[in-house]
Amino acid sequence: MGDVIVYVVIAILVLFLLTSAIKVIYQYESGVVFRLGRLQSTRKPGLRIIIPFIDRMRKVDTRVVTMDVPSQEAITRDNVTLKVNAVVYFRVMHPEQAVIEVYDYRLATYQIAQTTLRSVLGQSELDDLLAHRDKINEQLQKIIDEQTEPWGIKVSVVEVKDVELPQPMQRAMAAQAEAERERRAKIIHAEGELQASVKLAEAGAIIGAEPTTLQLRYLQTLTEIATEKTQTLVFPIPLDFLSAFMPKKK
């Protein structure tokens, strides 16, 4: 009976040692191994074996992480108070640095994104933020990526999602847009009147130089009026028009 108990204890110890020694690393992970507290190596995906009680493995997810940055209140360079939220896409490129250089790389990246967003908004004007958002996104991505590079983090994309303006500012911008549309409509109408007057002046000059042209225009107008469904048609005929059909005196 005592031998059976010994065998059972040995089997449990062996099973425990095998469980501690055998590690499975998934395809989207990297295993950073520390041996007696010192960095030993980085294991690739697959079935890996470490030394129990001596080696310690920390798995790092290397997939792209999508991080939402909540609305940040800031004052632009032209003294407009607004709230802006953003989204940051990043991934771990160097697992060793992500484990050694920073305590929590996700939290650190989140804090850096918040402070950078407020800083960039404070240096930008409202018109640039609304009209040139791509430029703001590139500037945010560059600054955040430079600050997270020592941690082995690569920030690929930063997108500003929503820009929340105060109600008075929204009404002012709507009134400005309406005034701009009215101004463009008046300019287009004035340009049309100018082009029409130029064409009419050219046509008058041609008709004045050639009396026959005026007679043909009269006939065309008469043809257009005759198509109307009327019983009585009164059309004045000038004497100059009749003179064209009368014999000339020598």
MARMARMI-791273 format. One record per residue (C-alpha): residue number from 1; residue in three letters; x negated, y, z negated. Coordinates in steps of 0.05 Angstrom, whole numbers, padded with zeros to 5 digits, always signed. Layout:
// residues N
NUM_ALA_X_Y_Z
...
This chain:
// residues 250
1_MET_+00000_+00000_+00000
2_GLY_-00058_+00047_-00016
3_ASP_-00090_+00034_+00051
4_VAL_-00026_+00052_+00087
5_ILE_-00023_+00118_+00051
6_VAL_-00095_+00133_+00070
7_TYR_-00081_+00118_+00143
8_VAL_-00020_+00163_+00142
9_VAL_-00060_+00220_+00111
10_ILE_-00116_+00211_+00162
11_ALA_-00065_+00210_+00220
12_ILE_-00033_+00274_+00194
13_LEU_-00102_+00308_+00189
14_VAL_-00121_+00286_+00259
15_LEU_-00055_+00311_+00286
16_PHE_-00064_+00378_+00251
17_LEU_-00135_+00385_+00278
18_LEU_-00112_+00369_+00348
19_THR_-00056_+00419_+00343
20_SER_-00104_+00472_+00319
21_ALA_-00156_+00456_+00372
22_ILE_-00112_+00450_+00434
23_LYS_-00083_+00515_+00461
24_VAL_-00040_+00526_+00522
25_ILE_-00050_+00592_+00559
26_TYR_+00004_+00611_+00609
27_GLN_-00010_+00639_+00678
28_TYR_+00008_+00710_+00657
29_GLU_-00037_+00708_+00595
30_SER_-00110_+00712_+00576
31_GLY_-00139_+00682_+00513
32_VAL_-00191_+00723_+00475
33_VAL_-00231_+00676_+00430
34_PHE_-00268_+00699_+00367
35_ARG_-00318_+00653_+00335
36_LEU_-00332_+00670_+00262
37_GLY_-00306_+00740_+00275
38_ARG_-00348_+00754_+00336
39_LEU_-00323_+00757_+00408
40_GLN_-00340_+00690_+00440
41_SER_-00306_+00689_+00508
42_THR_-00241_+00700_+00546
43_ARG_-00205_+00637_+00566
44_LYS_-00165_+00632_+00631
45_PRO_-00096_+00601_+00638
46_GLY_-00090_+00527_+00626
47_LEU_-00103_+00476_+00571
48_ARG_-00160_+00501_+00528
49_ILE_-00195_+00472_+00467
50_ILE_-00225_+00512_+00410
51_ILE_-00260_+00493_+00346
52_PRO_-00210_+00491_+00288
53_PHE_-00223_+00537_+00229
54_ILE_-00282_+00569_+00266
55_ASP_-00251_+00596_+00330
56_ARG_-00190_+00641_+00331
57_MET_-00153_+00657_+00396
58_ARG_-00111_+00717_+00410
59_LYS_-00067_+00715_+00472
60_VAL_-00057_+00779_+00513
61_ASP_-00001_+00788_+00563
62_THR_-00028_+00814_+00629
63_ARG_+00038_+00827_+00664
64_VAL_+00062_+00897_+00683
65_VAL_+00096_+00930_+00624
66_THR_+00153_+00980_+00634
67_MET_+00155_+01031_+00578
68_ASP_+00210_+01082_+00570
69_VAL_+00189_+01149_+00542
70_PRO_+00250_+01181_+00508
71_SER_+00271_+01253_+00521
72_GLN_+00218_+01303_+00500
73_GLU_+00237_+01375_+00487
74_ALA_+00187_+01425_+00515
75_ILE_+00182_+01497_+00537
76_THR_+00157_+01509_+00607
77_ARG_+00107_+01562_+00627
78_ASP_+00164_+01608_+00648
79_ASN_+00197_+01601_+00579
80_VAL_+00253_+01552_+00596
81_THR_+00271_+01501_+00543
82_LEU_+00288_+01432_+00571
83_LYS_+00288_+01358_+00556
84_VAL_+00253_+01307_+00601
85_ASN_+00247_+01232_+00596
86_ALA_+00201_+01187_+00636
87_VAL_+00180_+01115_+00649
88_VAL_+00109_+01088_+00649
89_TYR_+00084_+01026_+00685
90_PHE_+00019_+00996_+00660
91_ARG_-00018_+00930_+00651
92_VAL_-00078_+00902_+00614
93_MET_-00138_+00896_+00660
94_HIS_-00191_+00879_+00608
95_PRO_-00162_+00836_+00551
96_GLU_-00225_+00842_+00509
97_GLN_-00222_+00917_+00506
98_ALA_-00147_+00916_+00493
99_VAL_-00159_+00873_+00431
100_ILE_-00224_+00904_+00405
101_GLU_-00219_+00978_+00422
102_VAL_-00149_+00993_+00397
103_TYR_-00104_+00964_+00342
104_ASP_-00040_+00963_+00383
105_TYR_-00048_+00982_+00456
106_ARG_+00027_+00987_+00469
107_LEU_+00039_+01036_+00412
108_ALA_-00023_+01076_+00431
109_THR_-00002_+01081_+00504
110_TYR_+00068_+01102_+00482
111_GLN_+00040_+01158_+00438
112_ILE_-00007_+01182_+00493
113_ALA_+00051_+01184_+00543
114_GLN_+00093_+01226_+00496
115_THR_+00040_+01278_+00481
116_THR_+00018_+01282_+00554
117_LEU_+00089_+01292_+00578
118_ARG_+00100_+01351_+00531
119_SER_+00032_+01381_+00549
120_VAL_+00042_+01377_+00625
121_LEU_+00112_+01406_+00620
122_GLY_+00085_+01464_+00579
123_GLN_+00036_+01480_+00635
124_SER_+00087_+01475_+00692
125_GLU_+00142_+01521_+00716
126_LEU_+00214_+01500_+00723
127_ASP_+00215_+01508_+00799
128_ASP_+00153_+01463_+00805
129_LEU_+00185_+01410_+00761
130_LEU_+00249_+01409_+00802
131_ALA_+00220_+01417_+00872
132_HIS_+00152_+01383_+00865
133_ARG_+00166_+01325_+00819
134_ASP_+00117_+01279_+00856
135_LYS_+00061_+01326_+00839
136_ILE_+00080_+01325_+00765
137_ASN_+00083_+01249_+00766
138_GLU_+00014_+01244_+00796
139_GLN_-00014_+01292_+00745
140_LEU_+00017_+01252_+00688
141_GLN_-00009_+01186_+00715
142_LYS_-00079_+01212_+00722
143_ILE_-00083_+01241_+00652
144_ILE_-00052_+01180_+00617
145_ASP_-00096_+01132_+00657
146_GLU_-00159_+01169_+00639
147_GLN_-00142_+01166_+00565
148_THR_-00123_+01092_+00564
149_GLU_-00181_+01068_+00608
150_PRO_-00228_+01055_+00548
151_TRP_-00175_+01007_+00521
152_GLY_-00175_+00965_+00585
153_ILE_-00106_+00992_+00605
154_LYS_-00089_+01012_+00676
155_VAL_-00030_+01061_+00684
156_SER_-00005_+01052_+00755
157_VAL_+00058_+01095_+00758
158_VAL_+00091_+01150_+00716
159_GLU_+00160_+01173_+00737
160_VAL_+00199_+01232_+00709
161_LYS_+00271_+01207_+00708
162_ASP_+00320_+01260_+00682
163_VAL_+00312_+01334_+00670
164_GLU_+00364_+01362_+00622
165_LEU_+00373_+01438_+00626
166_PRO_+00413_+01483_+00579
167_GLN_+00484_+01500_+00601
168_PRO_+00469_+01575_+00612
169_MET_+00410_+01556_+00656
170_GLN_+00452_+01508_+00697
171_ARG_+00505_+01562_+00709
172_ALA_+00452_+01613_+00729
173_MET_+00421_+01564_+00778
174_ALA_+00489_+01548_+00808
175_ALA_+00503_+01622_+00818
176_GLN_+00435_+01631_+00849
177_ALA_+00446_+01573_+00897
178_GLU_+00514_+01601_+00917
179_ALA_+00485_+01670_+00931
180_GLU_+00429_+01638_+00972
181_ARG_+00480_+01600_+01015
182_GLU_+00521_+01664_+01027
183_ARG_+00457_+01702_+01047
184_ARG_+00439_+01648_+01097
185_ALA_+00509_+01647_+01126
186_LYS_+00508_+01723_+01136
187_ILE_+00440_+01720_+01169
188_ILE_+00463_+01664_+01217
189_HIS_+00526_+01704_+01234
190_ALA_+00486_+01767_+01247
191_GLU_+00437_+01729_+01291
192_GLY_+00496_+01700_+01331
193_GLU_+00526_+01770_+01341
194_LEU_+00458_+01796_+01364
195_GLN_+00449_+01740_+01415
196_ALA_+00520_+01748_+01440
197_SER_+00511_+01824_+01450
198_VAL_+00446_+01812_+01488
199_LYS_+00481_+01763_+01534
200_LEU_+00540_+01809_+01545
201_ALA_+00493_+01866_+01562
202_GLU_+00457_+01822_+01613
203_ALA_+00523_+01800_+01643
204_GLY_+00548_+01872_+01648
205_ALA_+00485_+01893_+01683
206_ILE_+00492_+01837_+01734
207_ILE_+00566_+01852_+01746
208_GLY_+00552_+01926_+01753
209_ALA_+00499_+01914_+01805
210_GLU_+00542_+01867_+01847
211_PRO_+00616_+01888_+01855
212_THR_+00631_+01821_+01887
213_THR_+00615_+01788_+01821
214_LEU_+00668_+01829_+01787
215_GLN_+00719_+01808_+01840
216_LEU_+00702_+01734_+01830
217_ARG_+00709_+01742_+01755
218_TYR_+00778_+01773_+01766
219_LEU_+00799_+01713_+01808
220_GLN_+00774_+01665_+01756
221_THR_+00813_+01701_+01701
222_LEU_+00875_+01699_+01744
223_THR_+00867_+01624_+01754
224_GLU_+00861_+01613_+01679
225_ILE_+00923_+01654_+01664
226_ALA_+00963_+01618_+01717
227_THR_+00955_+01552_+01681
228_GLU_+00996_+01579_+01622
229_LYS_+01069_+01558_+01619
230_THR_+01102_+01626_+01630
231_GLN_+01158_+01647_+01677
232_THR_+01134_+01719_+01689
233_LEU_+01062_+01739_+01699
234_VAL_+01040_+01812_+01704
235_PHE_+00968_+01820_+01726
236_PRO_+00941_+01889_+01744
237_ILE_+00898_+01891_+01806
238_PRO_+00849_+01949_+01811
239_LEU_+00841_+01988_+01876
240_ASP_+00768_+01969_+01880
241_PHE_+00789_+01897_+01885
242_LEU_+00836_+01911_+01943
243_SER_+00785_+01953_+01979
244_ALA_+00744_+01891_+01990
245_PHE_+00799_+01862_+02034
246_MET_+00813_+01927_+02073
247_PRO_+00776_+01945_+02137
248_LYS_+00722_+01996_+02128
249_LYS_+00728_+02063_+02165
250_LYS_+00673_+02083_+02212
